[in-house]
Amino acid sequence: MSGNNIAAQEIERVGVRTFSTRDMAFSIMGLAHPRICRTAYSQPIWANLAGGMEHIANLSDVVDKARQEVQHRSSLLQAISREAVLDAAAESPPLVVARVSVEDFAPLAKPKHHFPTPRHYEQLEHLRHLQGIVNLDKVVVVTGYGEVSPFGNAETRWEMEAYGEFSLEGCIELAWIMGLIKHFNGVLKVTDTMYVGWVDAKTEEPVRDADVKARYEEYILAHTGIRFIEPELAHGYDPNKRTVLREIQIEHDMEPFEVTAEEAATFKHHGGNSVDIWENAGGGSWSVRFLKGALIRVPMALQADRLVAGLVPTGWDPRRYGIPDDVVKQVDSVTCYALVATVEALVRSGITDPYELYQYFHVSEVGNTTGSGLGGSRSIQDVFKGRYLDIDFKSDIFQETFISTIQAWVNMLLMSSAGPVKPVVGACATAVLSIDTAIETIQSGKARVMLAGSVDDFMEEPSLEFANMGATSNSVDEFARGRTPAEMCRPSTTTRNGFMEGHGA
């Protein structure tokens, strides 16, 4: 008699109707029905899944007896199996049996979110005298925090600031953010075997969790945090070759070059008597020659003295977070930073679907105070520099230059709210101003939920102008004093040499 039969007979003896495994599965699936889910929003659902076991007075004894029966049967089956193997070995050629040890399995990473432990009501008894002093209807609560920063996000940044190094879990997260590894679930091409786990993004070679830190940490440390400016992260800006256009006057007629008829007309219109144009034989093309005395601008490279900045991790890509490619091509990069940081703040608030807010708040009670110093900086550069250099961009790029456009994209793609929208403008303390504005909006009763924060980019033009103001850290002077890039941001010291520029949200 099996252990299951013992339990079944005991339940039958006490006259209780029992559920089979199929019945239990059907009951659980029924609880997932949309009608039950909708009912759960308005009232509690009582589901008894005990299967009649609660009616057995001596349940513990019955379970112990059943467990002993299962263990006894298991030991018999193991003995029979061993005898079968010995019989097969006696009748067949010897088999090589590989024994798997614990050392063959690498430990998996265990990411943890460290939330403060809530106190019991009794532990707050000593604060009873404060009751009634604060109007809780006016208390504003921060529920979640999202960040796109030089160290990836808030958790990985905290690891570096608090402990001076990344944990195994932090390295895994940054390696994924930087596109060094990706998660794989399928058949590997290199081994033609089923595999679930991390693989190298370039070679698709399997990478164990325990090996990520040793394999990628050096690269991660070199390409995160405050470091030398990487042109690919600064819209092509290289401070060692800062390009300017120098006006010169030519001293002899230049060699002619071939253009279209329309281009030849524009050169003549601008240059006047300093430009000579003519139609080439055969038609279809024209030639242009700059004559002696014409003024032209020639590019030259200068050396900037702001060589360090706080840049997002190399390889950061909004597509990796799930933002569609058509959105990435349409919006400015700062909008992508804001979208990722907004979603992270919502998730850390326990909200996986923004529309969940509207089960408790009206759409007019959810607002946004996200601010910025310039707005879509790269779009500004494209409008004012790219157009001047006759570089083609999308026709509606101008709308991406507005600070309020960032909020508009967040609202359109994520929130769909109709509450107060108050974009905050500030060069340095934008996040603080945004939070103050959000608090005032909630306390005044104009909203009940607000998204607050700031977003900015790192560009050549602001870096140069801040340097002209003497507001930012001079990298050349800092190197002369023996400091590394990581030591150049010292906001609370007497040796502070200016603030450190960066980008993120």
C-alpha positions as CSV (number, residue, x, y, z in Angstrom):
1,M,0.0,0.0,0.0
2,S,1.6,3.3,-1.0
3,G,1.7,6.5,1.1
4,N,-0.9,8.2,-1.2
5,N,-3.3,5.3,-0.6
6,I,-2.8,5.6,3.2
7,A,-3.8,9.3,3.1
8,A,-6.7,8.6,0.7
9,Q,-8.1,5.9,2.9
10,E,-7.8,8.0,6.0
11,I,-9.7,10.9,4.4
12,E,-12.4,8.5,3.2
13,R,-12.7,7.0,6.7
14,V,-13.6,10.5,8.1
15,G,-16.1,11.0,5.4
16,V,-14.6,14.0,3.7
17,R,-14.9,14.6,0.0
18,T,-11.4,14.9,-1.5
19,F,-10.0,16.5,-4.6
20,S,-7.9,14.7,-7.2
21,T,-4.8,16.4,-8.6
22,R,-6.9,17.2,-11.7
23,D,-9.6,18.8,-9.6
24,M,-7.1,20.9,-7.7
25,A,-5.4,22.1,-11.0
26,F,-8.8,23.0,-12.4
27,S,-9.7,25.0,-9.2
28,I,-6.4,27.0,-9.4
29,M,-6.9,27.7,-13.1
30,G,-10.4,29.0,-12.3
31,L,-8.9,31.5,-9.9
32,A,-7.0,33.0,-12.8
33,H,-10.2,33.6,-14.8
34,P,-10.6,37.3,-15.8
35,R,-14.0,37.5,-14.0
36,I,-12.4,36.4,-10.8
37,C,-9.5,38.9,-11.2
38,R,-11.9,41.7,-11.7
39,T,-13.9,40.7,-8.6
40,A,-10.6,40.7,-6.6
41,Y,-10.2,44.4,-7.3
42,S,-13.3,45.2,-5.3
43,Q,-13.6,42.4,-2.7
44,P,-11.5,39.6,-1.3
45,I,-11.7,36.1,-2.9
46,W,-11.8,33.2,-0.5
47,A,-10.4,30.0,-2.0
48,N,-10.0,26.8,0.1
49,L,-7.3,24.7,-1.6
50,A,-6.7,22.3,1.3
51,G,-8.4,19.4,-0.5
52,G,-10.3,18.3,2.6
53,M,-7.1,17.7,4.6
54,E,-8.1,20.2,7.3
55,H,-10.8,17.7,8.5
56,I,-8.3,15.1,9.6
57,A,-7.6,15.4,13.3
58,N,-4.4,13.4,13.2
59,L,-3.1,14.8,10.0
60,S,0.5,14.8,11.2
61,D,0.5,11.1,12.0
62,V,-1.1,10.3,8.7
63,V,1.5,12.3,6.8
64,D,4.4,10.7,8.7
65,K,3.0,7.2,8.0
66,A,2.7,8.1,4.3
67,R,6.2,9.5,4.2
68,Q,7.7,6.4,5.8
69,E,5.9,4.3,3.2
70,V,7.2,6.4,0.4
71,Q,10.8,6.3,1.7
72,H,10.5,2.5,2.2
73,R,9.3,2.0,-1.4
74,S,12.0,4.4,-2.6
75,S,14.8,2.4,-0.9
76,L,13.4,-0.9,-2.4
77,L,13.4,0.6,-5.9
78,Q,16.9,1.9,-5.5
79,A,18.1,-1.5,-4.4
80,I,16.4,-3.1,-7.4
81,S,17.9,-0.6,-9.7
82,R,21.4,-1.2,-8.3
83,E,21.0,-4.9,-8.8
84,A,19.8,-4.4,-12.4
85,V,22.9,-2.3,-13.1
86,L,25.1,-5.1,-11.7
87,D,23.3,-7.8,-13.7
88,A,23.7,-5.7,-16.9
89,A,27.4,-5.1,-16.2
90,A,27.9,-8.9,-15.7
91,E,26.3,-9.7,-19.0
92,S,27.7,-6.8,-21.1
93,P,31.1,-5.1,-21.6
94,P,32.2,-2.8,-18.8
95,L,30.6,0.7,-18.9
96,V,32.5,3.9,-18.1
97,V,30.4,5.8,-15.6
98,A,31.2,9.5,-15.1
99,R,30.5,10.8,-11.6
100,V,29.3,14.4,-11.4
101,S,30.7,16.3,-8.5
102,V,29.5,19.6,-7.0
103,E,32.5,21.3,-8.3
104,D,31.2,20.8,-11.9
105,F,28.4,23.3,-11.2
106,A,29.2,27.0,-10.9
107,P,27.1,29.1,-8.5
108,L,24.6,31.5,-10.0
109,A,24.5,35.2,-9.2
110,K,21.9,36.2,-6.6
111,P,20.8,39.8,-7.3
112,K,19.1,41.4,-4.3
113,H,17.1,44.6,-3.8
114,H,17.9,46.0,-0.4
115,F,14.7,47.6,0.9
116,P,14.5,49.0,4.5
117,T,12.8,46.7,6.9
118,P,9.4,48.1,8.0
119,R,9.0,48.5,11.8
120,H,6.1,47.1,13.7
121,Y,3.5,49.4,15.2
122,E,4.8,48.6,18.8
123,Q,8.3,49.7,17.8
124,L,7.0,53.2,17.1
125,E,5.2,53.6,20.4
126,H,7.9,56.2,21.6
127,L,6.8,58.5,18.8
128,R,3.1,58.6,19.9
129,H,3.6,62.2,21.2
130,L,4.1,63.3,17.6
131,Q,0.6,62.2,16.6
132,G,-1.4,65.1,15.2
133,I,1.6,67.4,14.6
134,V,1.9,66.4,10.9
135,N,-1.0,66.5,8.5
136,L,-0.5,63.3,6.7
137,D,-2.7,64.5,3.8
138,K,0.1,67.0,3.0
139,V,3.0,64.5,3.4
140,V,4.7,63.7,0.0
141,V,6.3,60.3,-0.3
142,V,9.0,59.2,-2.7
143,T,8.1,55.7,-3.9
144,G,10.7,54.8,-6.4
145,Y,13.9,56.0,-8.0
146,G,15.2,55.5,-11.5
147,E,18.6,56.5,-12.9
148,V,20.7,56.4,-16.1
149,S,24.2,57.5,-15.0
150,P,27.9,57.0,-15.6
151,F,27.8,53.8,-13.4
152,G,24.7,52.4,-15.1
153,N,21.9,52.8,-12.6
154,A,21.4,53.6,-9.0
155,E,22.2,50.2,-7.6
156,T,25.5,49.8,-9.5
157,R,26.5,53.4,-8.7
158,W,25.8,52.8,-5.0
159,E,28.1,49.7,-5.1
160,M,31.0,51.7,-6.4
161,E,30.4,54.7,-4.1
162,A,29.9,52.6,-0.9
163,Y,32.3,49.7,-1.4
164,G,34.7,50.9,-4.1
165,E,34.1,47.9,-6.4
166,F,31.3,46.1,-8.2
167,S,29.9,42.9,-6.9
168,L,29.4,39.8,-9.2
169,E,25.8,40.8,-9.6
170,G,26.8,44.4,-10.4
171,C,29.3,43.3,-13.0
172,I,26.6,41.1,-14.6
173,E,24.2,44.0,-14.8
174,L,26.7,46.4,-16.3
175,A,28.0,43.8,-18.7
176,W,24.5,43.5,-20.0
177,I,24.0,47.2,-20.1
178,M,27.2,47.7,-22.1
179,G,26.3,45.0,-24.5
180,L,29.1,42.6,-23.5
181,I,26.8,39.7,-22.7
182,K,23.3,38.8,-23.6
183,H,20.9,36.2,-22.3
184,F,20.4,33.1,-24.5
185,N,17.7,30.4,-24.4
186,G,18.0,27.9,-27.3
187,V,20.4,25.7,-29.2
188,L,24.0,27.0,-29.3
189,K,25.6,27.1,-32.8
190,V,29.1,26.4,-31.4
191,T,28.1,23.2,-29.5
192,D,24.7,22.3,-31.0
193,T,23.4,21.8,-27.5
194,M,20.5,23.3,-25.6
195,Y,21.6,26.2,-23.3
196,V,20.0,28.8,-21.0
197,G,22.2,31.5,-19.6
198,W,24.6,34.3,-20.5
199,V,26.7,34.2,-23.6
200,D,29.3,36.6,-25.0
201,A,27.6,39.1,-27.2
202,K,30.2,38.8,-30.0
203,T,31.1,35.1,-30.0
204,E,28.0,33.6,-28.4
205,E,30.3,31.6,-26.3
206,P,28.6,30.5,-23.0
207,V,29.7,32.6,-20.0
208,R,29.1,31.3,-16.4
209,D,27.8,33.8,-13.9
210,A,30.9,33.3,-11.7
211,D,33.2,34.2,-14.7
212,V,31.6,37.5,-15.7
213,K,33.4,39.6,-13.1
214,A,36.9,38.1,-13.9
215,R,36.3,38.3,-17.6
216,Y,34.8,41.8,-18.1
217,E,35.5,43.8,-14.9
218,E,38.6,45.5,-16.3
219,Y,36.8,46.7,-19.4
220,I,33.8,47.8,-17.3
221,L,35.9,49.8,-14.9
222,A,37.7,51.5,-17.9
223,H,34.4,52.5,-19.6
224,T,32.2,53.6,-16.7
225,G,32.2,56.5,-14.3
226,I,34.2,59.7,-14.7
227,R,36.8,59.1,-17.5
228,F,38.3,60.5,-20.6
229,I,35.7,61.7,-23.1
230,E,34.9,59.0,-25.6
231,P,33.9,60.6,-29.0
232,E,31.3,58.0,-29.8
233,L,29.4,58.9,-26.6
234,A,29.6,62.7,-27.2
235,H,28.2,62.9,-30.7
236,G,31.7,62.7,-32.3
237,Y,33.3,65.4,-30.1
238,D,37.0,64.7,-29.5
239,P,38.5,67.3,-27.1
240,N,42.0,66.5,-28.5
241,K,40.8,67.6,-31.9
242,R,38.2,70.2,-31.4
243,T,37.3,71.4,-34.8
244,V,37.0,75.1,-35.7
245,L,36.8,76.9,-39.0
246,R,39.5,79.4,-39.7
247,E,38.9,82.1,-42.3
248,I,41.7,82.6,-44.8
249,Q,42.1,84.6,-48.0
250,I,43.5,82.7,-50.9
251,E,46.5,84.3,-52.7
252,H,46.1,82.7,-56.2
253,D,43.3,81.2,-58.3
254,M,42.4,77.7,-57.1
255,E,41.8,74.7,-59.3
256,P,38.3,74.4,-60.5
257,F,35.9,71.7,-59.2
258,E,32.7,70.2,-60.7
259,V,29.2,70.8,-59.3
260,T,25.6,70.9,-60.5
261,A,24.1,74.0,-62.1
262,E,22.2,74.9,-58.9
263,E,25.3,74.6,-56.7
264,A,27.3,76.7,-59.1
265,A,24.7,79.4,-58.9
266,T,24.8,79.4,-55.1
267,F,28.6,79.7,-55.1
268,K,28.4,82.6,-57.5
269,H,25.6,84.3,-55.5
270,H,27.7,84.1,-52.3
271,G,31.2,84.8,-53.7
272,G,30.3,87.4,-56.3
273,N,33.4,88.5,-58.3
274,S,35.6,86.3,-56.2
275,V,34.1,83.2,-57.8
276,D,34.1,82.2,-61.5
277,I,31.6,79.6,-62.9
278,W,31.1,78.1,-66.3
279,E,29.2,75.3,-67.9
280,N,31.3,72.3,-69.0
281,A,31.3,70.9,-72.5
282,G,28.5,68.5,-73.1
283,G,26.3,70.1,-70.5
284,G,24.9,68.5,-67.4
285,S,27.7,69.9,-65.1
286,W,29.3,73.2,-64.2
287,S,32.8,74.2,-62.9
288,V,33.6,76.6,-60.1
289,R,36.8,78.3,-59.4
290,F,37.7,80.5,-56.4
291,L,39.8,83.5,-57.6
292,K,42.6,85.3,-55.8
293,G,41.3,87.3,-52.9
294,A,38.3,85.0,-52.1
295,L,37.6,84.2,-48.5
296,I,37.2,80.6,-47.5
297,R,37.0,78.8,-44.1
298,V,39.4,75.9,-43.5
299,P,39.0,73.4,-40.6
300,M,41.6,73.2,-38.0
301,A,41.9,71.1,-34.8
302,L,42.5,72.7,-31.3
303,Q,43.3,71.1,-28.0
304,A,40.6,71.6,-25.3
305,D,41.5,71.5,-21.6
306,R,38.3,69.7,-20.5
307,L,39.2,66.1,-21.3
308,V,37.1,64.3,-18.6
309,A,33.4,63.8,-18.1
310,G,30.9,61.5,-16.4
311,L,29.6,59.6,-19.4
312,V,27.1,56.7,-19.5
313,P,28.6,53.3,-19.8
314,T,30.2,52.6,-23.2
315,G,27.8,50.5,-25.3
316,W,24.6,51.8,-23.6
317,D,21.8,51.3,-26.0
318,P,18.1,52.1,-25.4
319,R,17.1,49.3,-27.7
320,R,18.4,46.8,-25.1
321,Y,15.8,48.1,-22.7
322,G,13.0,47.4,-25.1
323,I,12.6,50.8,-26.7
324,P,11.6,50.2,-30.4
325,D,14.0,51.2,-33.1
326,D,11.6,53.6,-34.7
327,V,11.3,55.5,-31.5
328,V,15.1,55.7,-31.0
329,K,15.5,57.2,-34.5
330,Q,12.7,59.7,-33.9
331,V,13.6,61.1,-30.4
332,D,16.7,62.8,-29.0
333,S,19.0,60.7,-26.9
334,V,18.0,62.5,-23.7
335,T,14.5,61.3,-24.2
336,C,15.7,57.7,-24.3
337,Y,17.5,58.4,-21.0
338,A,14.3,59.8,-19.5
339,L,12.2,56.8,-20.8
340,V,14.5,54.3,-19.2
341,A,14.8,56.2,-15.9
342,T,11.0,56.6,-15.7
343,V,10.3,52.9,-16.2
344,E,12.9,52.1,-13.6
345,A,11.3,54.5,-11.1
346,L,7.9,53.0,-11.7
347,V,9.2,49.4,-11.3
348,R,11.0,50.3,-8.1
349,S,7.6,51.7,-6.9
350,G,6.0,48.3,-7.5
351,I,4.3,49.5,-10.7
352,T,4.9,47.3,-13.8
353,D,2.1,48.9,-15.8
354,P,1.7,52.7,-15.6
355,Y,-2.0,52.4,-16.2
356,E,-2.3,50.7,-12.8
357,L,-2.2,54.2,-11.4
358,Y,-5.6,55.0,-12.9
359,Q,-7.3,52.4,-10.8
360,Y,-6.7,54.8,-7.8
361,F,-6.1,58.3,-9.4
362,H,-7.8,60.2,-12.1
363,V,-5.7,60.9,-15.2
364,S,-5.8,64.6,-14.4
365,E,-4.1,63.9,-11.0
366,V,-0.9,62.5,-12.4
367,G,1.7,65.0,-13.6
368,N,5.3,65.6,-14.6
369,T,8.0,68.1,-13.7
370,T,11.0,66.5,-15.5
371,G,13.5,69.3,-16.2
372,S,16.7,69.8,-18.2
373,G,19.4,72.4,-18.8
374,L,19.1,72.6,-22.6
375,G,16.7,69.8,-23.7
376,G,17.5,67.8,-26.8
377,S,21.2,68.9,-27.0
378,R,22.0,66.7,-30.0
379,S,19.0,67.9,-31.9
380,I,20.1,71.5,-31.1
381,Q,23.5,70.7,-32.5
382,D,22.0,69.2,-35.6
383,V,19.7,72.2,-36.1
384,F,22.3,74.9,-35.6
385,K,25.5,73.2,-36.8
386,G,24.3,70.4,-39.0
387,R,22.0,72.5,-41.1
388,Y,24.8,75.1,-41.5
389,L,27.1,72.4,-42.8
390,D,24.4,71.2,-45.2
391,I,23.9,67.8,-43.5
392,D,20.5,66.2,-44.0
393,F,18.3,65.5,-40.9
394,K,14.7,64.6,-40.5
395,S,12.4,67.5,-41.2
396,D,10.8,67.7,-37.8
397,I,14.0,67.6,-35.7
398,F,13.3,71.1,-34.4
399,Q,10.6,69.8,-32.0
400,E,13.2,67.6,-30.3
401,T,15.1,70.7,-29.1
402,F,12.4,71.8,-26.7
403,I,12.7,70.8,-23.0
404,S,9.0,70.1,-22.8
405,T,9.3,67.5,-25.6
406,I,11.0,65.1,-23.2
407,Q,8.0,65.1,-20.9
408,A,5.7,64.9,-23.9
409,W,7.3,61.7,-25.1
410,V,7.3,60.1,-21.7
411,N,3.6,61.0,-21.3
412,M,2.7,59.8,-24.8
413,L,4.6,56.5,-24.7
414,L,4.2,55.6,-21.0
415,M,1.8,57.6,-18.8
416,S,-1.1,58.9,-20.9
417,S,-1.8,61.3,-18.1
418,A,-3.5,64.7,-18.2
419,G,-2.2,66.2,-15.0
420,P,0.1,69.3,-14.5
421,V,3.1,69.4,-16.8
422,K,5.7,71.8,-15.4
423,P,9.1,71.5,-17.2
424,V,11.9,72.9,-15.0
425,V,14.9,74.6,-16.5
426,G,18.2,74.8,-14.7
427,A,21.9,74.3,-15.5
428,C,23.0,72.3,-12.5
429,A,20.3,71.8,-9.8
430,T,17.5,70.8,-12.2
431,A,16.6,67.7,-10.3
432,V,16.3,69.6,-7.0
433,L,14.1,72.2,-8.6
434,S,12.0,69.5,-10.2
435,I,11.4,67.8,-6.9
436,D,10.5,71.0,-5.2
437,T,8.0,71.8,-7.9
438,A,6.5,68.3,-7.7
439,I,6.1,68.6,-3.9
440,E,4.5,72.0,-4.2
441,T,2.1,70.7,-6.9
442,I,1.0,67.8,-4.7
443,Q,0.6,69.9,-1.6
444,S,-1.4,72.5,-3.4
445,G,-3.9,69.8,-4.4
446,K,-3.3,70.1,-8.2
447,A,-2.0,66.5,-8.5
448,R,-1.6,63.4,-6.4
449,V,1.2,61.7,-8.3
450,M,4.2,63.5,-9.9
451,L,7.2,62.3,-11.9
452,A,10.1,64.4,-10.9
453,G,13.7,64.5,-12.1
454,S,16.1,65.8,-14.7
455,V,17.9,64.8,-17.8
456,D,20.9,66.2,-19.7
457,D,23.4,65.3,-22.4
458,F,27.1,66.0,-22.8
459,M,28.0,68.0,-25.9
460,E,30.9,70.0,-27.3
461,E,29.3,73.4,-27.1
462,P,28.2,73.5,-23.5
463,S,31.5,72.0,-22.4
464,L,33.4,74.8,-24.2
465,E,31.1,77.6,-22.8
466,F,31.3,76.2,-19.2
467,A,35.1,76.2,-19.6
468,N,35.0,79.8,-20.8
469,M,33.1,80.7,-17.6
470,G,35.6,78.8,-15.5
471,A,32.8,76.7,-14.0
472,T,34.0,73.2,-14.8
473,S,37.0,71.2,-13.7
474,N,40.1,71.9,-15.8
475,S,41.5,68.5,-16.6
476,V,44.9,69.7,-17.6
477,D,45.4,71.5,-14.3
478,E,44.1,68.5,-12.4
479,F,46.5,66.1,-14.2
480,A,49.4,68.5,-13.4
481,R,48.5,68.1,-9.7
482,G,48.7,64.3,-10.0
483,R,45.0,63.6,-9.9
484,T,43.2,60.8,-11.8
485,P,39.9,61.4,-13.7
486,A,38.0,59.7,-10.8
487,E,39.3,62.3,-8.4
488,M,38.3,65.4,-10.4
489,C,34.8,65.6,-9.0
490,R,35.1,66.8,-5.4
491,P,32.0,68.9,-4.7
492,S,32.6,69.1,-0.9
493,T,36.3,69.9,-0.7
494,T,38.3,73.2,-0.5
495,T,40.4,72.1,-3.5
496,R,37.3,71.8,-5.7
497,N,38.3,72.9,-9.2
498,G,34.8,73.3,-10.7
499,F,31.9,70.9,-11.3
500,M,32.1,67.8,-13.4
501,E,29.9,67.6,-16.5
502,G,28.1,64.4,-17.4
503,H,24.9,63.1,-19.0
504,G,22.1,60.8,-18.0
505,A,18.7,61.0,-16.3
